[in-house]
Amino acid sequence: MTEAVRVRGEAAEVSRAEAQAVMAMLSDERRRSRLADVVAAVDEGRVEGDDAAALGELLELGLQTGRLRSIYGPEGEQAALALFRRLPQGRELTQSSSELNTALESLAGRTLDRISVHAVGPGEYGVSISADGFELALRLGPSGARISTIGT
């Protein structure tokens, strides 16, 4: 079971308005109903489970496309970003970044021999770093950063 995430202030206003805007464009009743549930949860001041996942997807798309900033301004964007980071998808991205930083710290003080980047798929990249005989392979993409291998 996922823990509830409180939604209030400007983050609630942006979340509600964005969900209602998307809902107005949908003709699929199941999807409209799903977003209506998200709006109701935001109005109650807390989201969890499927509502948190749906809100996370909605905010992630709005943040990636720049829609939230263009419509709600920098303050609305920052409020939505702070909320996104507390939702399951945002926490996962934050955790993967933390793990990546820990792996990169293992290269501190080493002489870099080689760095290469290659496309793995749409929006996903592989990064290889060699330093003093130490190899670090990373995957960077929409779902965050992952460490593929660490070795000598």
MODELLER restraints for C-alpha pairs under 7 A, 6 or more apart:
rsr = mdl.restraints
at = mdl.atoms
rsr.add(forms.Gaussian(group=physical.xy_distance, feature=features.Distance(at['CA:2:A'], at['CA:48:A']), mean=6.23, stdev=0.5))
rsr.add(forms.Gaussian(group=physical.xy_distance, feature=features.Distance(at['CA:2:A'], at['CA:49:A']), mean=5.71, stdev=0.5))
rsr.add(forms.Gaussian(group=physical.xy_distance, feature=features.Distance(at['CA:3:A'], at['CA:48:A']), mean=6.17, stdev=0.5))
rsr.add(forms.Gaussian(group=physical.xy_distance, feature=features.Distance(at['CA:4:A'], at['CA:46:A']), mean=6.00, stdev=0.5))
rsr.add(forms.Gaussian(group=physical.xy_distance, feature=features.Distance(at['CA:4:A'], at['CA:47:A']), mean=5.43, stdev=0.5))
rsr.add(forms.Gaussian(group=physical.xy_distance, feature=features.Distance(at['CA:4:A'], at['CA:48:A']), mean=4.49, stdev=0.5))
rsr.add(forms.Gaussian(group=physical.xy_distance, feature=features.Distance(at['CA:5:A'], at['CA:46:A']), mean=5.32, stdev=0.5))
rsr.add(forms.Gaussian(group=physical.xy_distance, feature=features.Distance(at['CA:5:A'], at['CA:47:A']), mean=5.32, stdev=0.5))
rsr.add(forms.Gaussian(group=physical.xy_distance, feature=features.Distance(at['CA:5:A'], at['CA:48:A']), mean=6.25, stdev=0.5))
rsr.add(forms.Gaussian(group=physical.xy_distance, feature=features.Distance(at['CA:5:A'], at['CA:86:A']), mean=6.91, stdev=0.5))
rsr.add(forms.Gaussian(group=physical.xy_distance, feature=features.Distance(at['CA:5:A'], at['CA:87:A']), mean=6.78, stdev=0.5))
rsr.add(forms.Gaussian(group=physical.xy_distance, feature=features.Distance(at['CA:6:A'], at['CA:45:A']), mean=5.63, stdev=0.5))
rsr.add(forms.Gaussian(group=physical.xy_distance, feature=features.Distance(at['CA:6:A'], at['CA:46:A']), mean=4.30, stdev=0.5))
rsr.add(forms.Gaussian(group=physical.xy_distance, feature=features.Distance(at['CA:6:A'], at['CA:47:A']), mean=6.60, stdev=0.5))
rsr.add(forms.Gaussian(group=physical.xy_distance, feature=features.Distance(at['CA:7:A'], at['CA:42:A']), mean=6.12, stdev=0.5))
rsr.add(forms.Gaussian(group=physical.xy_distance, feature=features.Distance(at['CA:7:A'], at['CA:45:A']), mean=4.80, stdev=0.5))
rsr.add(forms.Gaussian(group=physical.xy_distance, feature=features.Distance(at['CA:7:A'], at['CA:46:A']), mean=5.26, stdev=0.5))
rsr.add(forms.Gaussian(group=physical.xy_distance, feature=features.Distance(at['CA:8:A'], at['CA:45:A']), mean=5.87, stdev=0.5))
rsr.add(forms.Gaussian(group=physical.xy_distance, feature=features.Distance(at['CA:10:A'], at['CA:76:A']), mean=6.33, stdev=0.5))
rsr.add(forms.Gaussian(group=physical.xy_distance, feature=features.Distance(at['CA:10:A'], at['CA:79:A']), mean=6.05, stdev=0.5))
rsr.add(forms.Gaussian(group=physical.xy_distance, feature=features.Distance(at['CA:11:A'], at['CA:76:A']), mean=6.86, stdev=0.5))
rsr.add(forms.Gaussian(group=physical.xy_distance, feature=features.Distance(at['CA:11:A'], at['CA:79:A']), mean=4.79, stdev=0.5))
rsr.add(forms.Gaussian(group=physical.xy_distance, feature=features.Distance(at['CA:11:A'], at['CA:80:A']), mean=5.13, stdev=0.5))
rsr.add(forms.Gaussian(group=physical.xy_distance, feature=features.Distance(at['CA:11:A'], at['CA:83:A']), mean=6.46, stdev=0.5))
rsr.add(forms.Gaussian(group=physical.xy_distance, feature=features.Distance(at['CA:12:A'], at['CA:42:A']), mean=6.13, stdev=0.5))
rsr.add(forms.Gaussian(group=physical.xy_distance, feature=features.Distance(at['CA:14:A'], at['CA:76:A']), mean=6.32, stdev=0.5))
rsr.add(forms.Gaussian(group=physical.xy_distance, feature=features.Distance(at['CA:14:A'], at['CA:80:A']), mean=6.77, stdev=0.5))
rsr.add(forms.Gaussian(group=physical.xy_distance, feature=features.Distance(at['CA:16:A'], at['CA:39:A']), mean=5.49, stdev=0.5))
rsr.add(forms.Gaussian(group=physical.xy_distance, feature=features.Distance(at['CA:16:A'], at['CA:42:A']), mean=6.55, stdev=0.5))
rsr.add(forms.Gaussian(group=physical.xy_distance, feature=features.Distance(at['CA:19:A'], at['CA:35:A']), mean=6.10, stdev=0.5))
rsr.add(forms.Gaussian(group=physical.xy_distance, feature=features.Distance(at['CA:19:A'], at['CA:39:A']), mean=6.54, stdev=0.5))
rsr.add(forms.Gaussian(group=physical.xy_distance, feature=features.Distance(at['CA:23:A'], at['CA:32:A']), mean=5.33, stdev=0.5))
rsr.add(forms.Gaussian(group=physical.xy_distance, feature=features.Distance(at['CA:23:A'], at['CA:35:A']), mean=6.27, stdev=0.5))
rsr.add(forms.Gaussian(group=physical.xy_distance, feature=features.Distance(at['CA:26:A'], at['CA:32:A']), mean=6.32, stdev=0.5))
rsr.add(forms.Gaussian(group=physical.xy_distance, feature=features.Distance(at['CA:37:A'], at['CA:51:A']), mean=6.91, stdev=0.5))
rsr.add(forms.Gaussian(group=physical.xy_distance, feature=features.Distance(at['CA:38:A'], at['CA:51:A']), mean=5.16, stdev=0.5))
rsr.add(forms.Gaussian(group=physical.xy_distance, feature=features.Distance(at['CA:38:A'], at['CA:55:A']), mean=6.65, stdev=0.5))
rsr.add(forms.Gaussian(group=physical.xy_distance, feature=features.Distance(at['CA:41:A'], at['CA:47:A']), mean=5.40, stdev=0.5))
rsr.add(forms.Gaussian(group=physical.xy_distance, feature=features.Distance(at['CA:52:A'], at['CA:87:A']), mean=6.30, stdev=0.5))
rsr.add(forms.Gaussian(group=physical.xy_distance, feature=features.Distance(at['CA:53:A'], at['CA:88:A']), mean=6.87, stdev=0.5))
rsr.add(forms.Gaussian(group=physical.xy_distance, feature=features.Distance(at['CA:56:A'], at['CA:84:A']), mean=5.91, stdev=0.5))
rsr.add(forms.Gaussian(group=physical.xy_distance, feature=features.Distance(at['CA:56:A'], at['CA:87:A']), mean=6.14, stdev=0.5))
rsr.add(forms.Gaussian(group=physical.xy_distance, feature=features.Distance(at['CA:56:A'], at['CA:89:A']), mean=6.30, stdev=0.5))
rsr.add(forms.Gaussian(group=physical.xy_distance, feature=features.Distance(at['CA:59:A'], at['CA:80:A']), mean=6.69, stdev=0.5))
rsr.add(forms.Gaussian(group=physical.xy_distance, feature=features.Distance(at['CA:59:A'], at['CA:84:A']), mean=6.54, stdev=0.5))
rsr.add(forms.Gaussian(group=physical.xy_distance, feature=features.Distance(at['CA:62:A'], at['CA:68:A']), mean=5.19, stdev=0.5))
rsr.add(forms.Gaussian(group=physical.xy_distance, feature=features.Distance(at['CA:68:A'], at['CA:76:A']), mean=6.90, stdev=0.5))
rsr.add(forms.Gaussian(group=physical.xy_distance, feature=features.Distance(at['CA:68:A'], at['CA:77:A']), mean=5.40, stdev=0.5))
rsr.add(forms.Gaussian(group=physical.xy_distance, feature=features.Distance(at['CA:69:A'], at['CA:76:A']), mean=6.69, stdev=0.5))
rsr.add(forms.Gaussian(group=physical.xy_distance, feature=features.Distance(at['CA:69:A'], at['CA:77:A']), mean=4.93, stdev=0.5))
rsr.add(forms.Gaussian(group=physical.xy_distance, feature=features.Distance(at['CA:84:A'], at['CA:90:A']), mean=5.28, stdev=0.5))
rsr.add(forms.Gaussian(group=physical.xy_distance, feature=features.Distance(at['CA:85:A'], at['CA:91:A']), mean=5.46, stdev=0.5))
rsr.add(forms.Gaussian(group=physical.xy_distance, feature=features.Distance(at['CA:93:A'], at['CA:143:A']), mean=6.74, stdev=0.5))
rsr.add(forms.Gaussian(group=physical.xy_distance, feature=features.Distance(at['CA:93:A'], at['CA:144:A']), mean=5.04, stdev=0.5))
rsr.add(forms.Gaussian(group=physical.xy_distance, feature=features.Distance(at['CA:96:A'], at['CA:144:A']), mean=5.95, stdev=0.5))
rsr.add(forms.Gaussian(group=physical.xy_distance, feature=features.Distance(at['CA:96:A'], at['CA:145:A']), mean=5.34, stdev=0.5))
rsr.add(forms.Gaussian(group=physical.xy_distance, feature=features.Distance(at['CA:96:A'], at['CA:146:A']), mean=6.25, stdev=0.5))
rsr.add(forms.Gaussian(group=physical.xy_distance, feature=features.Distance(at['CA:97:A'], at['CA:145:A']), mean=6.03, stdev=0.5))
rsr.add(forms.Gaussian(group=physical.xy_distance, feature=features.Distance(at['CA:100:A'], at['CA:145:A']), mean=6.54, stdev=0.5))
rsr.add(forms.Gaussian(group=physical.xy_distance, feature=features.Distance(at['CA:100:A'], at['CA:146:A']), mean=6.84, stdev=0.5))
rsr.add(forms.Gaussian(group=physical.xy_distance, feature=features.Distance(at['CA:100:A'], at['CA:147:A']), mean=6.67, stdev=0.5))
rsr.add(forms.Gaussian(group=physical.xy_distance, feature=features.Distance(at['CA:107:A'], at['CA:131:A']), mean=6.77, stdev=0.5))
rsr.add(forms.Gaussian(group=physical.xy_distance, feature=features.Distance(at['CA:110:A'], at['CA:131:A']), mean=5.74, stdev=0.5))
rsr.add(forms.Gaussian(group=physical.xy_distance, feature=features.Distance(at['CA:110:A'], at['CA:132:A']), mean=5.95, stdev=0.5))
rsr.add(forms.Gaussian(group=physical.xy_distance, feature=features.Distance(at['CA:111:A'], at['CA:131:A']), mean=5.33, stdev=0.5))
rsr.add(forms.Gaussian(group=physical.xy_distance, feature=features.Distance(at['CA:111:A'], at['CA:132:A']), mean=5.76, stdev=0.5))
rsr.add(forms.Gaussian(group=physical.xy_distance, feature=features.Distance(at['CA:112:A'], at['CA:130:A']), mean=6.06, stdev=0.5))
rsr.add(forms.Gaussian(group=physical.xy_distance, feature=features.Distance(at['CA:112:A'], at['CA:131:A']), mean=4.23, stdev=0.5))
rsr.add(forms.Gaussian(group=physical.xy_distance, feature=features.Distance(at['CA:112:A'], at['CA:132:A']), mean=6.73, stdev=0.5))
rsr.add(forms.Gaussian(group=physical.xy_distance, feature=features.Distance(at['CA:113:A'], at['CA:130:A']), mean=5.32, stdev=0.5))
rsr.add(forms.Gaussian(group=physical.xy_distance, feature=features.Distance(at['CA:113:A'], at['CA:131:A']), mean=5.05, stdev=0.5))
rsr.add(forms.Gaussian(group=physical.xy_distance, feature=features.Distance(at['CA:113:A'], at['CA:132:A']), mean=6.73, stdev=0.5))
rsr.add(forms.Gaussian(group=physical.xy_distance, feature=features.Distance(at['CA:114:A'], at['CA:129:A']), mean=5.75, stdev=0.5))
rsr.add(forms.Gaussian(group=physical.xy_distance, feature=features.Distance(at['CA:114:A'], at['CA:130:A']), mean=5.04, stdev=0.5))
rsr.add(forms.Gaussian(group=physical.xy_distance, feature=features.Distance(at['CA:114:A'], at['CA:131:A']), mean=6.96, stdev=0.5))
rsr.add(forms.Gaussian(group=physical.xy_distance, feature=features.Distance(at['CA:115:A'], at['CA:128:A']), mean=5.60, stdev=0.5))
rsr.add(forms.Gaussian(group=physical.xy_distance, feature=features.Distance(at['CA:115:A'], at['CA:129:A']), mean=4.53, stdev=0.5))
rsr.add(forms.Gaussian(group=physical.xy_distance, feature=features.Distance(at['CA:115:A'], at['CA:130:A']), mean=6.45, stdev=0.5))
rsr.add(forms.Gaussian(group=physical.xy_distance, feature=features.Distance(at['CA:116:A'], at['CA:127:A']), mean=5.66, stdev=0.5))
rsr.add(forms.Gaussian(group=physical.xy_distance, feature=features.Distance(at['CA:116:A'], at['CA:128:A']), mean=5.23, stdev=0.5))
rsr.add(forms.Gaussian(group=physical.xy_distance, feature=features.Distance(at['CA:116:A'], at['CA:129:A']), mean=6.68, stdev=0.5))
rsr.add(forms.Gaussian(group=physical.xy_distance, feature=features.Distance(at['CA:117:A'], at['CA:125:A']), mean=6.71, stdev=0.5))
rsr.add(forms.Gaussian(group=physical.xy_distance, feature=features.Distance(at['CA:117:A'], at['CA:126:A']), mean=5.61, stdev=0.5))
rsr.add(forms.Gaussian(group=physical.xy_distance, feature=features.Distance(at['CA:117:A'], at['CA:127:A']), mean=4.51, stdev=0.5))
rsr.add(forms.Gaussian(group=physical.xy_distance, feature=features.Distance(at['CA:117:A'], at['CA:128:A']), mean=6.53, stdev=0.5))
rsr.add(forms.Gaussian(group=physical.xy_distance, feature=features.Distance(at['CA:118:A'], at['CA:125:A']), mean=5.63, stdev=0.5))
rsr.add(forms.Gaussian(group=physical.xy_distance, feature=features.Distance(at['CA:118:A'], at['CA:126:A']), mean=5.23, stdev=0.5))
rsr.add(forms.Gaussian(group=physical.xy_distance, feature=features.Distance(at['CA:118:A'], at['CA:127:A']), mean=6.60, stdev=0.5))
rsr.add(forms.Gaussian(group=physical.xy_distance, feature=features.Distance(at['CA:119:A'], at['CA:125:A']), mean=4.50, stdev=0.5))
rsr.add(forms.Gaussian(group=physical.xy_distance, feature=features.Distance(at['CA:119:A'], at['CA:126:A']), mean=6.24, stdev=0.5))
rsr.add(forms.Gaussian(group=physical.xy_distance, feature=features.Distance(at['CA:120:A'], at['CA:126:A']), mean=6.15, stdev=0.5))
rsr.add(forms.Gaussian(group=physical.xy_distance, feature=features.Distance(at['CA:123:A'], at['CA:141:A']), mean=5.63, stdev=0.5))
rsr.add(forms.Gaussian(group=physical.xy_distance, feature=features.Distance(at['CA:123:A'], at['CA:142:A']), mean=6.48, stdev=0.5))
rsr.add(forms.Gaussian(group=physical.xy_distance, feature=features.Distance(at['CA:124:A'], at['CA:140:A']), mean=5.55, stdev=0.5))
rsr.add(forms.Gaussian(group=physical.xy_distance, feature=features.Distance(at['CA:124:A'], at['CA:141:A']), mean=4.09, stdev=0.5))
rsr.add(forms.Gaussian(group=physical.xy_distance, feature=features.Distance(at['CA:124:A'], at['CA:142:A']), mean=6.85, stdev=0.5))
rsr.add(forms.Gaussian(group=physical.xy_distance, feature=features.Distance(at['CA:125:A'], at['CA:139:A']), mean=5.69, stdev=0.5))
rsr.add(forms.Gaussian(group=physical.xy_distance, feature=features.Distance(at['CA:125:A'], at['CA:140:A']), mean=5.12, stdev=0.5))
rsr.add(forms.Gaussian(group=physical.xy_distance, feature=features.Distance(at['CA:125:A'], at['CA:141:A']), mean=6.26, stdev=0.5))
rsr.add(forms.Gaussian(group=physical.xy_distance, feature=features.Distance(at['CA:126:A'], at['CA:138:A']), mean=5.63, stdev=0.5))
rsr.add(forms.Gaussian(group=physical.xy_distance, feature=features.Distance(at['CA:126:A'], at['CA:139:A']), mean=4.59, stdev=0.5))
rsr.add(forms.Gaussian(group=physical.xy_distance, feature=features.Distance(at['CA:126:A'], at['CA:140:A']), mean=6.26, stdev=0.5))
rsr.add(forms.Gaussian(group=physical.xy_distance, feature=features.Distance(at['CA:127:A'], at['CA:137:A']), mean=5.69, stdev=0.5))
rsr.add(forms.Gaussian(group=physical.xy_distance, feature=features.Distance(at['CA:127:A'], at['CA:138:A']), mean=5.01, stdev=0.5))
rsr.add(forms.Gaussian(group=physical.xy_distance, feature=features.Distance(at['CA:127:A'], at['CA:139:A']), mean=6.33, stdev=0.5))
rsr.add(forms.Gaussian(group=physical.xy_distance, feature=features.Distance(at['CA:128:A'], at['CA:136:A']), mean=5.77, stdev=0.5))
rsr.add(forms.Gaussian(group=physical.xy_distance, feature=features.Distance(at['CA:128:A'], at['CA:137:A']), mean=4.46, stdev=0.5))
rsr.add(forms.Gaussian(group=physical.xy_distance, feature=features.Distance(at['CA:128:A'], at['CA:138:A']), mean=6.35, stdev=0.5))
rsr.add(forms.Gaussian(group=physical.xy_distance, feature=features.Distance(at['CA:129:A'], at['CA:135:A']), mean=5.80, stdev=0.5))
rsr.add(forms.Gaussian(group=physical.xy_distance, feature=features.Distance(at['CA:129:A'], at['CA:136:A']), mean=5.17, stdev=0.5))
rsr.add(forms.Gaussian(group=physical.xy_distance, feature=features.Distance(at['CA:129:A'], at['CA:137:A']), mean=6.42, stdev=0.5))
rsr.add(forms.Gaussian(group=physical.xy_distance, feature=features.Distance(at['CA:130:A'], at['CA:136:A']), mean=6.46, stdev=0.5))
rsr.add(forms.Gaussian(group=physical.xy_distance, feature=features.Distance(at['CA:133:A'], at['CA:152:A']), mean=5.58, stdev=0.5))
rsr.add(forms.Gaussian(group=physical.xy_distance, feature=features.Distance(at['CA:134:A'], at['CA:151:A']), mean=5.86, stdev=0.5))
rsr.add(forms.Gaussian(group=physical.xy_distance, feature=features.Distance(at['CA:134:A'], at['CA:152:A']), mean=4.30, stdev=0.5))
rsr.add(forms.Gaussian(group=physical.xy_distance, feature=features.Distance(at['CA:135:A'], at['CA:150:A']), mean=5.82, stdev=0.5))
rsr.add(forms.Gaussian(group=physical.xy_distance, feature=features.Distance(at['CA:135:A'], at['CA:151:A']), mean=5.21, stdev=0.5))
rsr.add(forms.Gaussian(group=physical.xy_distance, feature=features.Distance(at['CA:135:A'], at['CA:152:A']), mean=5.65, stdev=0.5))
rsr.add(forms.Gaussian(group=physical.xy_distance, feature=features.Distance(at['CA:136:A'], at['CA:149:A']), mean=5.85, stdev=0.5))
rsr.add(forms.Gaussian(group=physical.xy_distance, feature=features.Distance(at['CA:136:A'], at['CA:150:A']), mean=4.72, stdev=0.5))
rsr.add(forms.Gaussian(group=physical.xy_distance, feature=features.Distance(at['CA:136:A'], at['CA:151:A']), mean=6.62, stdev=0.5))
rsr.add(forms.Gaussian(group=physical.xy_distance, feature=features.Distance(at['CA:137:A'], at['CA:147:A']), mean=6.16, stdev=0.5))
rsr.add(forms.Gaussian(group=physical.xy_distance, feature=features.Distance(at['CA:137:A'], at['CA:148:A']), mean=5.20, stdev=0.5))
rsr.add(forms.Gaussian(group=physical.xy_distance, feature=features.Distance(at['CA:137:A'], at['CA:149:A']), mean=5.10, stdev=0.5))
rsr.add(forms.Gaussian(group=physical.xy_distance, feature=features.Distance(at['CA:137:A'], at['CA:150:A']), mean=6.53, stdev=0.5))
rsr.add(forms.Gaussian(group=physical.xy_distance, feature=features.Distance(at['CA:138:A'], at['CA:145:A']), mean=6.98, stdev=0.5))
rsr.add(forms.Gaussian(group=physical.xy_distance, feature=features.Distance(at['CA:138:A'], at['CA:146:A']), mean=5.72, stdev=0.5))
rsr.add(forms.Gaussian(group=physical.xy_distance, feature=features.Distance(at['CA:138:A'], at['CA:147:A']), mean=4.54, stdev=0.5))
rsr.add(forms.Gaussian(group=physical.xy_distance, feature=features.Distance(at['CA:138:A'], at['CA:148:A']), mean=5.19, stdev=0.5))
rsr.add(forms.Gaussian(group=physical.xy_distance, feature=features.Distance(at['CA:139:A'], at['CA:145:A']), mean=5.66, stdev=0.5))
rsr.add(forms.Gaussian(group=physical.xy_distance, feature=features.Distance(at['CA:139:A'], at['CA:146:A']), mean=5.09, stdev=0.5))
rsr.add(forms.Gaussian(group=physical.xy_distance, feature=features.Distance(at['CA:139:A'], at['CA:147:A']), mean=6.27, stdev=0.5))
rsr.add(forms.Gaussian(group=physical.xy_distance, feature=features.Distance(at['CA:139:A'], at['CA:148:A']), mean=6.48, stdev=0.5))
rsr.add(forms.Gaussian(group=physical.xy_distance, feature=features.Distance(at['CA:140:A'], at['CA:146:A']), mean=6.49, stdev=0.5))
